[in-house]
Amino acid sequence: MNRLTDTQMTARSRRNLWIALALVGFIVMIFSTTFLRMQHNAEMAREANLARSTALDLPTAPQEARP
């Protein structure tokens, strides 16, 4: 097996560091996107529930008697 020179080891370490940073950046991007979408969906559900409860509280017009 060939031994790597100091220059090759330095290049490998630098490459590994950049790969690790890219992976961490990707993970942060996916996490933040998921979190923001969940927050938006929760807000929309809250508004829908409020609208539904407001609609239920409104008095309804009396129905006409049909023969």
Secondary structure, DSSP 8 states (H G I E B T S, - for coil): -----HHHHHHHHHHHHHHHHHHHHHHHHHHHHHHHHHHHHHHHHHHHHHHHHHHHHS---------
